[in-house]
Amino acid sequence: MHPSPSVRKITWGRLAIVATIVFWSIYVVTTIFRQFIESSGGFRFTMEAIGYLIVVSFLTFSALMYLLARQGALYRFRDHVRVPRAELDRHFRDYDSAVTVLVPSYAEEPAVVRGTLWSAALQEFPNVRVVLLVDDAPVQSDPAARAKLDATLSLPGQIEEALEGPRSRFAGARAEFAAELQAGTTIERRHVEELAADYEAAAIWLEDMAENEPMEDHVDEFFIDQVLMGLASELRLNLLALRASLDQYAYPDVERVLELRIRLERTFTASLSSFQRKSYASLSHEANKAMNLNSYISLMGRDWREEQTAGGVILRPVEDAADADLVVPDSPYLLTLDADSLLLRDYCLRLVYFLEEPGNERIAVTQTPYSSFRGAPTRIERIAGATTDLQHILHQGMSYYGATFWVGANAVIRKQAVEDIVEIESVGGFEIATYIQDRTVIEDTESSIDLGTHGWTLMNYPERLSYSATPPDFGSLVVQRRRWANGGLLILPKLLDQVRERRFRRERILVREMWLRVNYMASIAWASFGLLFLLAYPYDSRLLSPVVFLAALPYFLAMGSDLRDCGHRFSDIFRIYGFNLILLPVNLAGVLKSMQQAITGEKIPFVRTPKVKDRTAVPVLYVVVPYLIIAFSVLTFARDFYAQNWGNAVFAAFNALLAAYATWMYIGVRNSIVDVWLGILNWLYVDKKTKAPARTSFVADPNKPVDWSSILYHGDRRLNRDLRRKGDRRRRVGPR
């Protein structure tokens, strides 16, 4: 639960918004307009003034949107009332619908995937089906890769086997009590004693598992403390209540005892399996997470027969389940979960209950935007985690204003909603269904716009129920942040289409919702270019004013307060600023990739964030540019210092110090040298080109049997041409 903000905190948040607007207005009037009126600086000064005003205005707008979203989050945290556990148990007592947990995985460490699957399997939900969507190639030539793939594929079976013991015990006890209940039994002391014994046994089982778990890093520690021991602690809390009822000779009623038994059984009941879409030629093999999810969703609710063809194994639907090789059950809810994320025990229970509350029938997606794991060992992981925790707060505030975006690490999705936005296309004679768009690498953002266009809404649940890993080194962080910066500009036209559609339906669209949405999708672009201009261009000192600093001050003070509330330091605002400086080339690269896609129309390849424990090498560009920023800032400081341009000198010194600190702490001088050297070697040495194999004919060798199945299946005109040119003439002799 988020702490409820005080009246004072909410009041200061309102004043921060007002102060930002007031100081920006004062700057425009006192500095820009006055300079135009009182002095004639010529054409160059006029252009500089206009450019500087545009840059400052865009950056101030982003700061204002931060404050606005933060204020909405404060309102939500103040008003949120947690649903009592007894109400959840009552709602789900006779519940028979399922949630399908989809865990897309590619080249993951088995230990990372294992924790994710366990956190999903231990959800206290009536019917949980966990499917591991393995996107690795089914056939691996490398023995190490093959061993890792085999270990990953074996995880669902291992977890199901481990759960079978407690599941069978608690299911049997529940069935016995239900039989007594049908016979008209009343609650006796022995019923409560047996229930208490089962709760104690469940807690001991989890504690024994936690005791035997390896603890190699902070993620393992979180899994043990919050997933396993957190659930055990909650079971022991129920055990305490049951023992107190025994001491007081006041027992729960029959219905409550039944609900407690059902809860215990469901906690240890889950169905786990794996699925490899690349084993089937009839499914999309696009290398991205969205199509991995889409492939499985398209199969749900139908029975399929595997058919061996010359092009590979394909799936064909069948009507009779007895003839099926693959049965894919349907469910009204989907839970998409990244393979490096962990859920707390009641994630599914509370979010599905929220979706089924009256008035929420048109909510398509709900989630708790993930928080970072505590206790990260590296500085860069801690500071990246701090920015993640800030985003968690901002996304809660965006829900207050109706500007929610789906953040793809985890979400409960109403399947009916994604069926509304599905697009069907034919590829090679097979129907490919796209529920979650893969046109950009930020597929969750684009799908959020599609859902809104079709009349659906999204909502963040105001609790912290999910956690995810942040990149442990600068190389993997570059991959992640470059992907995040790519695609927002491409989606903006879709937002305009959504606005037109919603106005046609006579829906009310508030200006602040549009401001927040546009800022979320495009702020990386204008903030990156704006910061680049401020760093690189020597603006006239007459344009500088303390009022600009005062306009930005509420933003930094509010961020520092939020960091402290999230368990970080107030001084991290300076570390985050330096962190953003060294990420400037990464963000610019992502923005330019978006522009490239807009011009060429070609999709940008999806690059997955590495989730391994070794360091990821950084491309030379992203290593060298931070040092160039430091050097240029130092030269700017020296030039402005001797020119007595004190405002620019202070700004340049500030940038040089924080960029140097961030480079030293988050990249490292030694790692920089290694990555530059590797970049040089990669440029000097190239792989030896292998000669393409000669095109062979099906009947060039009289002793080789004709591959008749390939000819009949593909029917390729080129194959026929090869036959005519290279076939044995005697084979072609015959009546004309």
Secondary structure by P-SEA (a helix, b strand, c coil): ccccccaaaaaaaaaaaaaaaaaaaaaaaacaaaaaccccccaaaaaaaaaaaaaaaaaaaaaaaaaaaaaaaaaaaaacccccaaaaaaaaccccbbbbbbbbbccccaaaaaaaaaaaaaccccbbbbbbbcccccccccaaaaaaaaaaaaaaaaaaaaaaaaaaaaaaaaaaaaaaaaacccccaaaaaaaaaaaaaaaaaaaaaaaacccccaaaaaaaccaaaaaaaaaaaaaaaaaaaaaacccccaaaaaaaaaaaaaaabbbbbcccccccccccccccaaaaaaaaaaaccbbbbbbbccccbbbbbbcccccccbbbbbbcbbbbbccccccccaaaaaaaaaaaccccccccbbbcccccccccccaaaaaaaaaaaaaaaaaaaaaaaccccccccbbbbcaaaaaaabbbbbcccbbbbbcccccccaaaaaaaaaaaaabbbbbbcccccbbbbccccaaaaaaaaaaaacccccaaaaaaaaaaaaaaabbbbbaaaaaaaaaaccaaaaaaaaaaaaaccccccccccaaaaaaaaaaaaaaaaaaaaacccccaaaaaaaaaaaaaaaaaaaaaaaaaaaaacccccccccccccbbbbbcaaaaaaaaaaaaaaaaaaaaaaaacaaaaaaaaaaaaaaaaaaaaccccaaaaaaaaaaaaaaaaccccccccccccccccccccccaaaaaaacccaaaaaaaaaccccccccccc
